[in-house]
Amino acid sequence: MATELIDFLQHNGRSFAERLGKDRWYLVVLSALTTGNHFAIAGGAIFKYATSQLEYASREQRQYLVERLREVLTKSIFVIGIPKSLESMISLAKEIDDVDIDNSIRSRLSPEETKARGDKLNDRIYQGEADAVFRLLEPHPDFMFAMMDIGYGMFFSDDSVLTNVESEIALLASLVVQNTPIEIDSHTKGLSRQGLDYSIIDQIMAVSEEMAAYMRLNARKSLEYSTAL
């Protein structure tokens, strides 16, 4: 399966880079593959393919790639879950030479600072459209804490490696493969509100669907729901 995936990337990787940008394509592809049924080989296959290209010939370029792939998988824990994210990370770790590893960790903020940062990101994404849903969830404080303080506050709003837009791009790719139309609508709007052109958003959706088709999964574009966030 790994050889087949690398062959697929060799045939399609450059096209993905042209359509999405050289620093965006692997965010989409990694998130989609890890969400789907190729999670056990996704991280390693993408790293192996990417580092066969001249763009990643230097140690600094490979470290940059490792940091960004690792950050996608760290944030995917809250979108996909630990088991698939873990297996994808293991496959990546097996392909990385020691000299290409950067052991830096994300910034340490107080709980109050973390929550405030997450709230700001939510405001930019939803602009009040999710308030009714958040009120509905108020009687479930543990769920809200995990989603808002940990998911959005500690991880998704951290822009030390990926920008908030790049994190949203990886998130959207996962949602397309998961086939969750309400959330897809929410986050396509969120990307637009953060300044990403809809022509790029359409390409993110299209490549995510192509990855789902490669994995023989059904994916679906966003649908208009009156209850959408």
C-alpha positions in Angstrom: 0.0 0.0 0.0 2.9 2.4 0.8 4.5 1.9 -2.6 1.1 2.5 -4.3 0.6 5.7 -2.3 4.1 7.0 -3.2 3.4 6.2 -6.9 0.2 8.2 -6.6 2.0 11.1 -5.0 4.7 11.0 -7.7 2.0 11.3 -10.4 -0.1 13.9 -8.6 2.1 15.7 -6.1 3.3 18.4 -8.5 -0.2 19.1 -9.7 -1.5 19.4 -6.1 1.4 21.9 -5.4 0.4 23.9 -8.4 -3.3 24.0 -7.4 -2.8 24.6 -3.7 0.6 26.1 -3.3 3.9 24.4 -2.5 3.4 24.8 1.3 -0.3 23.9 1.4 -0.7 20.8 -0.7 0.8 18.4 1.9 -1.4 19.9 4.7 -4.5 18.8 2.7 -3.2 15.5 1.6 -1.8 14.5 5.0 -5.0 15.4 6.8 -7.2 13.6 4.2 -5.1 10.4 4.2 -4.9 10.3 8.0 -8.7 10.8 8.3 -9.3 8.0 5.8 -8.0 4.5 5.7 -4.3 5.3 4.8 -3.5 6.6 8.3 -0.9 4.0 9.0 1.3 5.1 6.1 0.3 8.7 5.5 3.0 10.7 7.3 5.8 8.5 6.2 4.8 8.4 2.6 4.3 12.1 2.2 7.7 12.8 3.9 9.4 10.3 1.7 7.9 11.7 -1.5 8.5 15.3 -0.5 12.1 14.8 0.5 12.8 13.2 -2.9 12.2 16.6 -4.4 14.9 19.3 -4.7 12.9 21.7 -2.6 13.8 19.7 0.5 17.5 19.0 -0.2 18.8 20.9 2.8 18.6 20.0 6.4 16.8 23.3 7.2 14.1 22.6 4.5 13.6 19.1 5.8 13.2 20.4 9.4 10.7 22.9 8.2 8.7 20.1 6.6 8.9 17.9 9.6 7.6 20.7 11.9 4.7 21.4 9.6 3.7 17.7 9.1 4.0 17.1 12.8 1.8 20.1 13.6 -0.9 18.8 11.3 -0.9 15.5 13.1 -0.8 17.1 16.5 -3.9 19.2 15.7 -5.6 16.3 14.0 -5.9 14.5 17.4 -8.8 16.8 18.1 -10.4 16.3 14.7 -9.7 12.7 13.8 -8.7 11.2 17.2 -5.6 9.8 18.8 -5.4 6.3 17.2 -5.2 7.4 13.5 -3.1 10.5 14.3 -0.7 8.4 16.3 -0.3 5.8 13.6 0.3 8.5 11.0 2.9 10.2 13.3 4.6 6.8 13.9 4.9 6.3 10.1 6.4 9.8 9.8 8.8 9.3 12.7 10.2 6.2 11.1 11.3 8.1 8.0 13.0 11.0 9.7 16.8 11.0 10.2 18.0 12.3 13.6 19.6 15.3 12.0 16.2 16.5 10.6 14.4 16.4 14.0 13.5 19.7 15.8 12.6 19.1 19.4 11.1 22.5 20.0 7.7 22.6 21.7 4.8 25.0 21.4 4.6 28.2 23.5 3.5 27.9 27.2 0.6 30.2 28.0 -1.5 30.5 31.1 -5.0 28.9 31.0 -6.5 32.3 30.8 -4.3 33.4 27.9 -5.0 30.1 26.2 -8.7 30.5 26.5 -8.6 34.1 25.3 -6.6 33.1 22.2 -9.1 30.3 21.4 -12.0 32.7 21.8 -10.5 35.1 19.4 -10.0 32.4 16.8 -13.6 31.3 17.2 -14.8 34.9 16.8 -12.9 35.1 13.5 -14.2 31.8 12.2 -17.9 31.9 13.3 -18.6 35.7 13.8 -21.4 34.9 16.2 -23.1 32.2 14.0 -22.1 29.5 16.5 -23.5 31.2 19.6 -26.7 29.3 19.7 -24.8 26.0 19.5 -22.4 27.1 22.3 -25.4 28.1 24.5 -26.9 24.6 23.9 -23.7 23.1 25.1 -23.3 25.2 28.2 -24.8 22.5 30.5 -22.0 20.2 29.4 -18.9 22.0 30.7 -16.4 19.2 30.3 -17.2 18.9 26.6 -17.0 22.7 26.2 -13.6 22.7 28.1 -12.2 20.0 25.9 -13.4 21.7 22.7 -12.8 25.4 23.5 -9.9 25.6 26.0 -7.9 22.6 24.8 -8.9 22.1 21.2 -9.2 25.7 20.0 -7.3 27.5 22.8 -4.2 25.3 23.3 -3.8 23.8 19.8 -5.9 25.2 16.9 -5.2 28.9 17.7 -1.4 28.3 18.1 0.2 29.8 15.1 3.8 29.2 16.0 4.2 26.6 13.2 1.1 26.8 11.1 -0.9 30.0 10.6 -4.5 29.9 11.7 -5.5 29.7 8.0 -3.2 26.8 7.4 -4.7 24.9 10.4 -8.2 25.6 9.0 -7.1 24.2 5.7 -6.0 20.9 7.2 -9.2 20.9 9.3 -11.4 21.4 6.2 -9.6 18.5 4.4 -10.4 16.2 7.2 -14.1 17.3 7.4 -14.5 16.6 3.7 -13.3 13.1 4.1 -15.4 12.6 7.2 -18.4 13.8 5.2 -19.7 16.3 7.8 -21.5 18.9 5.7 -22.6 21.2 8.5 -19.0 21.6 9.7 -17.8 21.9 6.1 -20.0 24.9 5.6 -18.9 26.4 8.9 -15.2 26.2 8.1 -15.4 27.2 4.4 -17.1 30.3 5.7 -14.4 30.6 8.4 -11.6 30.4 5.8 -13.3 33.1 3.7 -13.7 35.3 6.7 -9.9 35.0 7.4 -9.2 36.2 3.9 -8.7 33.0 1.8 -10.1 33.3 -1.7 -13.0 31.0 -2.6 -11.0 29.8 -5.6 -8.4 28.3 -3.3 -11.1 26.9 -1.0 -12.7 25.2 -3.9 -9.3 23.6 -4.8 -8.9 22.4 -1.2 -12.3 20.8 -1.4 -11.6 19.2 -4.8 -8.2 17.8 -3.7 -9.7 16.4 -0.5 -12.4 14.7 -2.6 -9.8 13.3 -4.9 -8.0 11.9 -2.0 -11.2 10.3 -0.7 -11.8 8.8 -4.1 -8.2 7.4 -4.2 -9.0 5.7 -0.8 -12.4 4.5 -2.3 -14.3 6.6 0.3 -17.4 8.7 -0.3 -16.8 12.4 0.4 -19.2 15.2 -0.1 -19.0 18.9 -0.6 -20.6 21.4 1.8 -24.4 21.6 1.8 -26.5 24.6 2.9 -28.2 23.9 6.2 -30.3 26.4 8.1 -28.7 25.0 11.3 -25.1 25.3 10.0 -22.7 26.9 12.5 
